[in-house]
Amino acid sequence: MPSSLPPRFVDITSAKSSQGYVNVIGVVVDLLPKSRSAGSSFVITFTIKDSEFDVDPWKGLKIKYFNDAERFLPDVRVGDVILLRSVRVRPYKGFPVGVASQGYKVPWVIFRQGQGSQTGVSPICGPESDEPSLQETAYANSLLNRKLGIYSAQPSPVQSARFSTPVATVSASRSSRPSFTQRDKFSLIKDVTPHTFADLVVQVVKTYPESGKCILHVTDYTTNKSLFDYTLHNEDEDYPREGDTFNYLSRPKRNNWPGPYGQMTLQVTLWEPHAYYAQQNVKEDDIVHLSNVHIKLARGSERVEASIHTDRLNPDRIHVSVIDGYDDPRITELLKRKREYWKKIRGDDARLGKDAGTLQNGANGSKKNAKKKRAEQQRKKKETKIDEGQIEIVRSVQVKRNEPNRNIAAMHPAIPCRSLADILANESHNNALPGGVEYRLPFQNLCYRATVRVVDFFPPKLEDFAVPYNPEYAMLSGSESDEDDEDGDTIMHGRHRRRRLWEWRFCLLVENGTPPRGQPRERIRLFVSGPDAEFLLKLTAVNLRQNERTLQELREKLFILWGDLEEKKNTHPGGKLDPQSLENPSGRPFTCCIKEYGVKCEGDHDPDAMTDDDDQNSCGNEDCLGWERRFAMFGTTIMS
């Protein structure tokens, strides 16, 4: 077992949950090469862990080390143990990152495996770094031993100086066999070669569950000339064997292959226990991490395929995991390649006049026309009834003006409501350091209840309250999204058209439900989006410019929320309404739940561009610390 942590050091889990300067020691499990940062410095990015080294490398602590001189960067390799003193841990895009900025030299020490089973080698010390202590060296060596699966029967001289209990001996057959984790390296599909092992980050194209195994067809949108060539127009060429030795499985029809075409798709056969996990959790289009993938040649063929067998050393270990978050540059690059690939394919089809979605577009157009025709018939039928004297009955109930709207309910009724002034001036944001330095936190992740009244909203047109949404492009910057390339209510997903996803996204300007007379009215913006908006409206987001019925339902819902505010807003030129002019807004006050959170300012706060004065910002607010305070509505619903 590894020795205990040296004094003044913290484990990786504790470091990830903290903010500030920490001392850490860990094994490098993931590495990006040295490169130029967004600023003037060089940067090397790597991930360290102190347990479970061969699974889920993104669950470790990511380190970004910057320096103007490339020679001062730690020259680490995957499998090294690195010691870092006073590295700053801070959140970036919701994830903790250890940052060594270019203006502050973070001392580092590298421990590297020697020849054979020798681990007691001289450490490699960085600039202005002291020699490691006996305890630090012992702990680093124990991590190396644990990483390699080799435990020596005789402790090293350094270990003898600190520990009197010898380390347990492992059988020679295990110690002499190199572990898979030594050979496992992240690889693109274009770089895999037979008779090797690799780690892959890929997207699932097709799944074929079978008894005792599961076959995945995966891609990362890179080309390998040793893979099967999925051609678009050649109907005579056979598909590769789907893992069925005796050809019991019927080959799929050509028009069922979703793409990508060419030599981009790798067939991976999963054996137990990986197969059972994949059958229960992995779906087409999921992005997955596959570790310890055995690359080999297909039987009787020169084509490359792959498999993941049962881990003999740990039979219960799963080497397949579905990636839910996208905070990994490898996933970002995969999705960029995917987008560019399908852009090119659609462009080629358009030039050749062979757009694969033409027939389906015609079918979709017919369905849309039928829906429009039915909606028009229902509207005319309703107008006919009104002409015949049948009018809708509208209930009128006399209520007190400032009584909270009973048609709007908020969760957590036991929590008392707070005024907007109390929320904005929350004293819990004030903090003080031991040296007497006082500062105010830019935001905290807190929740409140308040009674408010809507005085304005954005965007000015209700038709814009729902926006198109692509979960893959959501992680990319707005300039990189190709949503503008799509028309109508469907989008191209690969070569096939799928219904476009829509999401609620709007903002409400609110004030206290009963503002005190003679005092300024505190107002805040409440953002409403996604599931919180669906809970509020009890409506699924759609294209409101093509769904008159949903737009009308939305207008009726919002009338309950803000009265005739929309009518007043429409009477002003350009839909611009001065909220200060609403001395008597018609909307009744209601109780809602509010959550406070923070978003990155638009100034230069990217860790990749950190400098010696990285705590300053260019957004104009000296107290923001790189973050903007925002509020959103949640847990509130319109009952009627």
Order of alpha helices (4+ residues) and beta strands (2+ residues): alpha-beta-beta-beta-beta-beta-beta-beta-alpha-alpha-alpha-alpha-beta-beta-beta-alpha-beta-beta-beta-alpha-alpha-beta-alpha-beta-beta-beta-beta-beta-beta-beta-beta-alpha-alpha-alpha-beta-beta-beta
